[in-house]
Amino acid sequence: MLTQTNKPIGTTARTGERCPESGVWRAMSTPSTTAPIAKGNVMPPYNRQAVTWKLIQHA
């Protein structure tokens, strides 16, 4: 049996890094936003700036 292990809610990734887990991510900035990002995609900038993204919901 194949067991899938998800990264925990609260996992963080910075702009330019590969997304470690598919799900909904929140930009840790003011103002903030959320975005669905797929595992393996490059984490985007927000508001033309590099930000830290936090996983808030699994896909």
Buried (B, 14 or more C-beta within 10 A) or exposed (E): EEEEEBBEEEBBBEBEEEBBBBBBBBBEBEEEEEEEBEEEEEBBEBEEEEBBBBBEEEE
